Structure formats: structure tokens, C-alpha cells
Amino acid sequence: MSVKRMKPDHATTIPVTLSARAEVSPSFLRLTVTGADLDSYQPMGADQWFRLFLPSGGGLAADVAGDTGNATGTGVGAGEPRTLPDMSLRSIASYTLTRPSRRPLIRNYTTVDFRPGDPAAGRATAELDFDVYVDDSHEGPGLTWARDAPLGSAAALLDEGRLYAPPEDSTCELLVGDESALPAIAGILSGAPETMTGLVVVELGNTNDIRDLPRPSGVEVVWTERGDTEPGAGALAEVRRRGAPADLSYAYLAGPSSMVTGLRRFLVRDCGVAKDLVSFTGYWR
């Protein structure tokens, strides 16, 4: 039986500021945020993810100017954009109960790296890295912020823990996703035991985004190019062609909803994998 997903003990909204931006590959930017309260973040590894609250209302420059260092948005003058929620928010449920006029934008991201504050190492406060998929096939305010927000821009994050939850005795795993799942898959592999075996299938629209994925020697990684097919179709076809590993003990599926539901159905109905050994999440439709 699989274990339950891991949740943080006392998650609360943490104010942060954007401190660095770097290109990882043609379609990915790596952003770094820092903040005085970020040391309370509990790193769990694997696919740990968080909700990032972003400024809403007005342009980026106006949002930054309107905040003037106040992460809650209090003290903003009449007619100026309110940039962030009350810092008392402790869950997405409390967010939905907030007046629409008080709600910021929300985007979900996977933690790539976390470094506690260490003045001796030149870090006055903790730092957290995450990757954003920014190719030209999609657009939105989250991508605009990732590309264009000035360093020092205010945001806030709410830790949501891990979805990756294999049984303690898991030895052979199947990980499947598209670009949106690449940071999660990379995080899972980087923390995997050397004894782990299995198959990883990642579908990309741009093969220039292929990156080295440190992993156990017994794990095979297959990259598939999307081409003109429907997103997720290439990864689904590759897994169907290969079939599930004979000794599969856990499967992790993330990406387009059509892909993850199709793969789960294939694994359970056609390959006889127990439902509770398949973790799946549709990042987008």
C-alpha cells in the first residue's frame, strides 16, 4: 500500500522577494526568492511544491511601486493595486474565502533547491529556487511576472508538501510527464536511492530542453519529441509501446490531464497495477 502524501506541519503564507533569474534552457527560467521568514520552510525533497501568490491589478511596475516594501499590501493608496493577500492566510481554503478584490494571482511550482540562511556563506536569509516553463506556446500573467518582474519584486508562497508517495519498499518505478512535470521528475530522481530501478518518460516540445538528470544507474530515461501531436500523446504512446516494467512497484504521472488519465487507465486495466500504487496529477487540460 502506498503512503499518504506528505504535508508540511504548520504551513503558512511566507512573504518573499525575487532575488535572481537565470536561463536553464530555451524554455525554462530558474527564479530565486528570498525572505526573512523563509527559514521556516520545511524542505521535503522529491516533487515538493508550493503556491506562489503574485501581484494582481495594474502593471508590474505599478505593483512593485504600490507595495513599497509592505508584503501585505496594507497602506496602499486609493486606486493603487493591492499586490498580496493577508499574511494570515494558511491554506488555499482561506484564500477562496477572501474577497475577490483582495485575491492575488496564484501559480503552482516545484521547489528545485532550498538553501537555509547562512551569513558565513553570504546568505543573510534562506533562498529557494524554482523553474518556470516559459516557451512561446503559452502565455499568462505568471509567465509575464517570471520574465519581466524586476528583482526585488514582492510575492508570497504557501508550501503544499509532496505528491510523490511510493511505498517504503518500492524498488522499481515509472515516472512520466511533460515539460510541466520536468522539475518534479528531476527532484524525485535526484533524491532516489541508488538501488532504485525503472523507467522515466519525458515529452518535450523543444529537444533543446533536454537536460542531464542525475539518477540511479538502474533508471532509464527516455525523451520524446511532441512534434505536431496533442500534448501528452507522445509520452502515452511510448509507455503503451513499452508496457509497464515487469516488477513495477509504483508509478508517478504528471502533466496534461488527458495523458495522466489515459496512462492510469492503461496501467490499471491493461497492466494490472494496483490503483493505490499510481499517483497522478493533471497539471493542466
ZIFENPE-V447507 format. One record per residue. N is the residue number from 1. RES is the residue in one letter. SS is DSSP state (helix for helix, strand for strand, loop for the rest). PHI is phi as a letter, one per 40 degrees, with the letter a starting at -180 (999 if undefined). D_FIRST is the distance of its C-alpha to the first C-alpha in Angstrom with 2 decimals. Layout:
N|RES|SS|PHI|D_FIRST  N|RES|SS|PHI|D_FIRST
This chain:
1|M|loop|999|0.00  2|S|loop|c|3.80  3|V|loop|c|6.59  4|K|loop|c|9.49  5|R|loop|d|12.46  6|M|loop|c|15.14  7|K|loop|b|18.38  8|P|loop|c|21.71  9|D|loop|c|23.01  10|H|loop|b|26.32  11|A|loop|c|26.69  12|T|loop|a|30.23  13|T|loop|c|32.41  14|I|strand|b|33.99  15|P|strand|c|37.37  16|V|strand|b|37.78  17|T|strand|b|40.45  18|L|strand|c|40.39  19|S|strand|b|41.71  20|A|strand|a|41.31  21|R|strand|a|40.74  22|A|strand|a|40.50  23|E|strand|c|39.95  24|V|strand|c|37.00  25|S|strand|a|37.82  26|P|loop|d|39.83  27|S|loop|b|37.19  28|F|strand|b|35.58  29|L|strand|b|37.01  30|R|strand|b|35.57  31|L|strand|b|36.44  32|T|strand|b|36.60  33|V|strand|b|36.79  34|T|strand|a|37.86  35|G|strand|a|38.62  36|A|loop|c|39.64  37|D|loop|c|36.48  38|L|helix|c|34.06  39|D|helix|c|33.58  40|S|helix|c|31.36  41|Y|loop|c|28.76  42|Q|loop|b|25.53  43|P|loop|c|24.55  44|M|loop|b|20.81  45|G|loop|g|21.19  46|A|loop|f|19.21  47|D|loop|b|19.79  48|Q|loop|d|20.99  49|W|strand|b|23.24  50|F|strand|a|25.96  51|R|strand|c|28.39  52|L|strand|b|31.91  53|F|strand|c|34.73  54|L|strand|b|37.84  55|P|loop|d|41.46  56|S|loop|b|42.54  57|G|loop|g|46.06  58|G|loop|g|48.77  59|G|loop|c|48.79  60|L|helix|c|47.14  61|A|helix|c|50.37  62|A|helix|c|50.99  63|D|helix|c|47.49  64|V|helix|c|47.89  65|A|helix|c|51.43  66|G|helix|c|50.54  67|D|helix|c|47.95  68|T|loop|f|50.32  69|G|loop|g|47.72  70|N|loop|c|46.46  71|A|loop|c|42.72  72|T|loop|c|42.64  73|G|loop|g|45.39  74|T|loop|c|47.62  75|G|loop|g|51.26  76|V|loop|c|51.17  77|G|loop|c|54.46  78|A|loop|d|55.04  79|G|loop|g|54.22  80|E|loop|c|52.16  81|P|loop|c|48.49  82|R|loop|c|45.89  83|T|loop|c|43.46  84|L|loop|b|40.45  85|P|loop|c|38.77  86|D|loop|d|39.32  87|M|loop|c|37.48  88|S|loop|c|36.27  89|L|loop|d|33.60  90|R|loop|b|30.16  91|S|loop|a|27.90  92|I|helix|c|28.21  93|A|helix|c|28.88  94|S|helix|c|31.94  95|Y|helix|c|33.02  96|T|helix|c|33.14  97|L|loop|c|35.33  98|T|loop|c|37.77  99|R|loop|d|40.95  100|P|helix|d|40.87  101|S|helix|c|43.85  102|R|helix|c|41.88  103|R|loop|c|38.84  104|P|loop|c|38.55  105|L|strand|c|36.79  106|I|strand|b|33.07  107|R|strand|b|31.34  108|N|strand|b|27.85  109|Y|strand|a|27.56  110|T|strand|c|25.35  111|T|strand|c|26.52  112|V|strand|c|27.95  113|D|strand|a|29.36  114|F|strand|b|30.20  115|R|strand|b|33.15  116|P|loop|c|34.05  117|G|loop|d|37.68  118|D|strand|a|39.86  119|P|helix|d|43.62  120|A|helix|c|44.37  121|A|helix|c|42.49  122|G|loop|g|44.26  123|R|strand|b|41.46  124|A|loop|c|42.81  125|T|loop|b|39.53  126|A|strand|c|35.98  127|E|strand|b|35.41  128|L|strand|b|32.51  129|D|strand|b|32.46  130|F|strand|a|30.94  131|D|strand|b|31.75  132|V|strand|b|33.19  133|Y|strand|c|33.56  134|V|loop|b|37.26  135|D|loop|c|38.58  136|D|loop|c|41.23  137|S|loop|c|39.11  138|H|loop|a|38.11  139|E|loop|a|39.75  140|G|loop|i|39.33  141|P|helix|c|40.16  142|G|helix|c|37.14  143|L|helix|c|38.41  144|T|helix|c|41.94  145|W|helix|c|40.91  146|A|helix|c|39.04  147|R|helix|c|42.13  148|D|helix|b|44.99  149|A|loop|c|44.25  150|P|loop|c|46.59  151|L|loop|d|45.20  152|G|loop|g|45.17  153|S|loop|c|43.86  154|A|strand|c|41.88  155|A|strand|a|38.30  156|A|strand|a|35.41  157|L|strand|b|31.66  158|L|strand|b|28.73  159|D|strand|c|25.56  160|E|strand|b|22.36  161|G|strand|g|19.84  162|R|loop|b|17.11  163|L|loop|c|15.10  164|Y|loop|c|13.62  165|A|loop|a|10.17  166|P|loop|c|8.56  167|P|loop|c|6.18  168|E|loop|d|9.01  169|D|loop|c|9.70  170|S|loop|c|10.00  171|T|loop|b|13.53  172|C|strand|b|14.51  173|E|strand|b|14.29  174|L|strand|b|16.26  175|L|strand|b|17.96  176|V|strand|b|20.46  177|G|strand|a|22.94  178|D|loop|b|26.62  179|E|helix|d|28.92  180|S|helix|c|27.39  181|A|helix|c|24.07  182|L|helix|d|25.89  183|P|helix|c|25.94  184|A|helix|c|22.16  185|I|helix|c|21.59  186|A|helix|c|24.29  187|G|helix|c|22.72  188|I|helix|c|19.33  189|L|helix|c|21.25  190|S|helix|c|23.66  191|G|loop|b|21.11  192|A|loop|c|19.02  193|P|loop|c|19.32  194|E|loop|c|22.02  195|T|loop|c|19.85  196|M|loop|c|17.80  197|T|strand|b|18.87  198|G|strand|i|18.63  199|L|strand|b|20.58  200|V|strand|b|21.75  201|V|strand|b|23.91  202|V|strand|b|26.06  203|E|strand|c|28.70  204|L|strand|b|31.89  205|G|loop|c|35.10  206|N|loop|b|37.06  207|T|helix|c|36.46  208|N|helix|c|38.33  209|D|helix|c|35.15  210|I|loop|c|33.47  211|R|loop|b|32.77  212|D|loop|c|31.76  213|L|loop|b|28.05  214|P|loop|d|27.57  215|R|loop|a|24.54  216|P|loop|c|23.47  217|S|loop|c|25.85  218|G|strand|c|23.27  219|V|strand|b|22.34  220|E|strand|c|24.69  221|V|strand|b|25.81  222|V|strand|b|27.56  223|W|strand|b|29.75  224|T|strand|b|30.95  225|E|strand|c|34.02  226|R|loop|c|33.98  227|G|loop|g|37.66  228|D|loop|c|38.72  229|T|loop|c|35.51  230|E|loop|c|33.39  231|P|loop|d|31.03  232|G|loop|g|27.69  233|A|helix|c|29.20  234|G|helix|c|29.73  235|A|helix|c|26.17  236|L|helix|c|24.94  237|A|helix|c|27.60  238|E|helix|c|26.79  239|V|helix|c|23.13  240|R|helix|c|24.34  241|R|helix|c|27.01  242|R|helix|c|24.84  243|G|loop|g|21.81  244|A|loop|c|18.27  245|P|loop|d|18.23  246|A|loop|d|17.97  247|D|loop|b|15.22  248|L|loop|d|13.21  249|S|loop|b|9.77  250|Y|strand|a|9.79  251|A|strand|b|12.57  252|Y|strand|b|14.47  253|L|strand|b|17.34  254|A|strand|a|20.16  255|G|strand|i|23.77  256|P|strand|d|25.82  257|S|helix|d|24.22  258|S|helix|c|25.55  259|M|helix|c|23.93  260|V|helix|c|20.37  261|T|helix|c|20.46  262|G|helix|c|22.12  263|L|helix|c|19.69  264|R|helix|c|16.61  265|R|helix|c|18.60  266|F|helix|c|19.56  267|L|helix|c|16.17  268|V|helix|c|14.74  269|R|helix|c|18.06  270|D|helix|c|19.83  271|C|loop|b|17.38  272|G|loop|g|14.80  273|V|loop|c|11.77  274|A|loop|c|8.90  275|K|helix|d|9.56  276|D|helix|c|6.40  277|L|helix|b|6.88  278|V|strand|b|10.36  279|S|strand|c|11.90  280|F|strand|a|15.49  281|T|strand|a|18.57  282|G|strand|c|22.10  283|Y|strand|c|24.45  284|W|strand|a|27.46  285|R|loop|b|28.92
